[in-house]
Amino acid sequence: MITDLLMILLVVLIAFLFWQQRRQSEIAHHAIKRHCDQLDLQVLSVSLLRYQFRLPDGRLCFHSLYQFEFSARGDDYYQGRMIMIGFKAAKFMLPPYRLVDNDF
């Protein structure tokens, strides 16, 4: 009886964690798309890279690291990263990329 209850609670916990991770992934995708739209970039792909406990500045904080590919001109691609703490985009890290000249 008690083992059945524990198994049900375990299944519910796993389903809840999966649902929260999917929600975070959708929020991350929208945040990356919005950031790239502000910079006039095209998003090519977004993926979860890993979970970490230490931020790049050395502070302890559980966070998710997302990697995304973007294009500036349409015939190139670059890889950027985003740190997500909870359900908020904390930091975007983009490499130098070639700007598009729209003076034509």
FENZIQUI-V16676 format. One line per field, one symbol per residue. phi: phi as a letter, one per 30 degrees, with the letter a starting at -180 (. if undefined). psi: psi as a letter, one per 30 degrees, with the letter a starting at -180 (. if undefined). burial: b if it has 9 or more other ideal C-beta (glycine too) atoms within 8 Angstrom, else e. Layout:
BEGIN
phi = ???
psi = ???
burial = ???
END
This chain:
BEGIN
phi = .dddddddddddddddddddddddddddddddddddddchccdcabbddacbcbdedjddadbccccbcbbccjcbbbcbbbcbcicbdcacbcddbddcccdd
psi = eeeeeeeeeeeeeeeeeeeeeeeeeeeeeeeeeeeeeeghlkkelklkelklfklfgfkkkklkjkklklkeffglllkllkkkjbgkjekkjklklklkjhg.
burial = eeeeeeeeeeeeeeeeeeeeeebbbebbbebbbebbeeeebebeebebeeebeebeeeeeeebbbbbbbbbbeeebebebbbbbbeeebeebeeeebeeeeeee
END
